Structures are given as C-alpha cells and as structure tokens.
Amino acid sequence: MKPQVVIINGKKHILLEDGVTLQAYKEAIIANTLQENANRVVESAKKLSIGKNTIYRIKDKDDKLLKG
C-alpha cells in the first residue's frame, strides 16, 4: 500500500491512510520533491535536509524513483 498524492487547488497533498508505513510516506515525500526539482538529487536533499545517500538508497530500492 502506498500513500496517495492528490492535487487540491493546485497544491500537492499526501493523504494519510491506515496501514501505510512511515517509510512509505518518506519515499512519497522524496519522490515528490525530486519531481519538483527535475530529479536533481543535491537540490532535493538540501531542500529536505537529508543526505544524498538517503535519496540514492531509496532509489536503489525503487528504480522508478529517479525516472520521473
């Protein structure tokens, strides 16, 4: 089960749902930030205050993450 991203009034929102793990929410937030920053890992990492390796580690787990 993955979190659902919806657009309301032009803004993206991640819906909270029962049964979704914190890790799944983190991955959804990172994927959304990468999309907003045209898959630029360094900019996304700075915006989220996380390390680049965190993004690459999640990318290795989910190959579709950086493909847009």
DRENPA-537951 format. One record per residue (C-alpha): x, y, z. Coordinates in steps of 0.1 Angstrom, whole numbers, plus 5000, padded with zeros to 4 digits. Example, Ala and Ser with C-alpha at 12.3 -4.5 7.8 and 13.67 -1.06 7.14 Angstrom:
<mipas>
512349555078/513749895071/
</mipas>
This chain:
<mipas>
500050005000/501450344990/500350695001/498150874977/499251214963/496351444953/496251794939/493952034956/493752404944/497052354926/498952214956/500051864961/498951684993/499951335005/496851165021/497150985053/495850635052/495650345077/498250075071/500850295053/504250285069/506350585078/508950465053/506350475025/505450835034/509150935034/509550775000/506550964987/507851295000/511251234985/509751124951/507651434951/510551664959/512651504932/509851564907/509551924917/513351974913/513651794880/515351494895/518251704909/519351494939/521651754955/518952034954/516351794967/518551664995/519252025006/515552115005/514651815027/517651845049/518751495043/521851335028/522251254991/522950895001/519450875016/517950954982/520250714964/519550434989/515850474983/516350504946/518250174946/515250024963/512750174939/514250214904/511350424892/512050704917/514550904895/512950824862/510151074867/
</mipas>
